[in-house]
Amino acid sequence: MNGITVVRLQPAVWAAYRQIRLAALADAPSAFGSTVADEEAMTPADWRTRLTQRSTFAASASHGLVGTAAGIPCDVEGHAELVGMWVHPGWRRRGIGGLLVGAVIDWATAAPFRAIDLWVTVGNDAAEALYARLGFVRTGATQPVREDDPTLLELAMTRPL
């Protein structure tokens, strides 16, 4: 994609990751299990640890990071989970989401996992459509996004690798 590169983030760039993650939480609070307040309280060591424990990818433009997505091992044997997917509103509908999800799929395939799972907020039709275009299907499972609001639900999707 013209002017966009996808990079895997390392612990040394924790401050740039923190900045985009807080932007994501502020922009789409219903899409994440965490909150701005929770993550503003994280220390630099916490941010570095997160980048060590996850395979976090970012879409980088000339002026900085414009999107992120990460892969983690899942509770289900042989499955990975796509987490933290977000693209800055000014950069949406340019294929960046597909690039980020593709990077996580490539990571999971190389690991090697057998499938990749994700949760998407009910009503986030644009995200669900993106995931469906990339081969994810609904599993039928739902759960609350956060414990403090049991009415806000997310649905599970999966994709074989």
C-alpha positions as CSV (number, residue, x, y, z in Angstrom):
1,M,0.0,0.0,0.0
2,N,1.3,3.4,-0.9
3,G,3.1,5.0,2.0
4,I,2.0,2.4,4.6
5,T,4.3,-0.3,6.0
6,V,3.3,-2.9,8.5
7,V,5.9,-3.5,11.2
8,R,6.1,-5.7,14.2
9,L,6.5,-3.6,17.3
10,Q,9.4,-4.2,19.7
11,P,9.5,-3.2,23.4
12,A,11.8,-0.3,22.7
13,V,8.9,1.6,20.9
14,W,6.5,1.2,23.8
15,A,5.8,5.0,23.9
16,A,4.6,5.1,20.3
17,Y,2.5,2.0,20.9
18,R,1.0,3.5,24.1
19,Q,0.0,6.6,22.1
20,I,-1.9,4.7,19.5
21,R,-3.4,2.3,21.9
22,L,-4.8,5.1,24.0
23,A,-6.1,6.8,20.8
24,A,-7.9,3.5,20.0
25,L,-9.5,3.2,23.4
26,A,-10.7,6.8,23.3
27,D,-12.0,6.5,19.7
28,A,-13.8,3.1,20.2
29,P,-14.4,2.4,23.9
30,S,-17.1,-0.2,23.2
31,A,-14.7,-2.2,21.1
32,F,-12.2,-3.1,23.8
33,G,-12.2,-5.0,27.1
34,S,-10.0,-2.3,28.6
35,T,-10.4,1.4,29.1
36,V,-8.4,4.6,28.7
37,A,-8.1,5.0,32.4
38,D,-6.9,1.4,32.9
39,E,-4.2,1.8,30.4
40,E,-3.2,5.3,31.2
41,A,-2.2,3.8,34.6
42,M,0.2,1.3,33.0
43,T,3.9,1.9,33.6
44,P,6.6,1.9,30.9
45,A,7.5,-1.5,32.1
46,D,3.9,-2.7,31.7
47,W,3.9,-1.4,28.1
48,R,7.2,-3.1,27.3
49,T,6.0,-6.4,28.8
50,R,2.8,-6.3,26.7
51,L,4.9,-5.9,23.6
52,T,7.1,-8.8,24.7
53,Q,4.1,-11.1,25.4
54,R,2.2,-10.3,22.2
55,S,3.0,-10.2,18.5
56,T,1.9,-6.7,17.9
57,F,1.8,-5.2,14.4
58,A,1.4,-1.6,13.4
59,A,0.6,0.2,10.2
60,S,3.2,3.0,9.9
61,A,2.7,6.1,7.8
62,S,5.3,8.9,7.3
63,H,4.0,10.8,10.4
64,G,3.6,7.8,12.7
65,L,1.4,4.8,13.6
66,V,-2.1,4.7,12.1
67,G,-3.3,1.3,13.2
68,T,-2.5,-1.8,15.3
69,A,-3.4,-5.5,15.7
70,A,-1.9,-8.2,17.7
71,G,-1.8,-12.0,18.0
72,I,-1.7,-14.0,21.1
73,P,-1.9,-17.7,21.9
74,C,-5.5,-18.6,22.7
75,D,-7.0,-20.7,25.5
76,V,-8.1,-23.2,22.8
77,E,-5.3,-25.6,21.9
78,G,-3.8,-24.9,18.5
79,H,-5.6,-21.5,18.2
80,A,-4.3,-18.0,18.2
81,E,-6.4,-14.9,18.9
82,L,-6.5,-11.6,17.1
83,V,-6.7,-8.8,19.6
84,G,-6.4,-5.0,19.7
85,M,-7.4,-4.4,16.1
86,W,-7.9,-0.7,15.3
87,V,-7.3,1.8,12.5
88,H,-7.3,5.6,13.0
89,P,-10.6,7.0,11.6
90,G,-8.7,9.2,9.1
91,W,-7.1,6.1,7.6
92,R,-10.0,3.7,7.4
93,R,-11.3,2.3,4.1
94,R,-7.8,2.3,2.6
95,G,-7.0,-1.4,3.1
96,I,-5.0,-0.9,6.3
97,G,-7.3,-3.2,8.4
98,G,-6.7,-6.0,5.9
99,L,-3.0,-5.5,6.0
100,L,-2.9,-5.6,9.8
101,V,-5.2,-8.7,10.0
102,G,-3.1,-10.3,7.3
103,A,0.1,-9.7,9.4
104,V,-1.5,-11.5,12.3
105,I,-2.7,-14.3,10.1
106,D,0.8,-14.7,8.7
107,W,2.3,-14.8,12.2
108,A,-0.3,-17.4,13.4
109,T,0.3,-19.5,10.3
110,A,4.1,-19.5,10.9
111,A,3.8,-20.3,14.6
112,P,2.1,-22.8,13.6
113,F,-1.4,-22.5,14.8
114,R,-4.4,-24.3,13.2
115,A,-6.9,-21.5,13.5
116,I,-7.2,-17.9,14.6
117,D,-10.1,-16.6,16.7
118,L,-11.4,-13.1,17.5
119,W,-14.1,-11.2,19.2
120,V,-15.9,-8.3,17.6
121,T,-18.5,-6.0,19.2
122,V,-22.1,-6.7,18.2
123,G,-23.1,-3.9,15.8
124,N,-19.6,-3.1,14.6
125,D,-20.7,-4.1,11.1
126,A,-17.7,-2.7,9.3
127,A,-15.2,-4.7,11.4
128,E,-17.3,-7.9,11.0
129,A,-17.5,-7.4,7.3
130,L,-13.7,-7.0,7.1
131,Y,-13.2,-10.2,9.1
132,A,-15.7,-12.1,6.9
133,R,-13.9,-10.9,3.7
134,L,-10.7,-12.4,5.2
135,G,-12.3,-15.8,5.9
136,F,-13.6,-15.5,9.4
137,V,-17.0,-16.9,10.3
138,R,-19.2,-16.5,13.3
139,T,-19.1,-19.3,15.8
140,G,-22.4,-18.5,17.6
141,A,-20.6,-17.6,20.9
142,T,-21.2,-14.2,22.6
143,Q,-19.9,-12.6,25.7
144,P,-19.9,-9.2,27.4
145,V,-17.1,-6.9,26.2
146,R,-16.5,-5.8,29.8
147,E,-17.8,-7.0,33.1
148,D,-19.1,-3.5,34.0
149,D,-21.6,-3.5,31.2
150,P,-23.2,-6.9,30.6
151,T,-25.5,-5.5,27.8
152,L,-22.6,-4.6,25.5
153,L,-21.8,-7.9,23.7
154,E,-19.2,-9.2,21.4
155,L,-19.4,-12.2,19.1
156,A,-16.8,-14.8,18.3
157,M,-15.4,-15.4,14.8
158,T,-12.8,-18.0,13.7
159,R,-10.7,-18.8,10.7
160,P,-8.9,-22.0,9.9
161,L,-5.2,-21.6,8.9
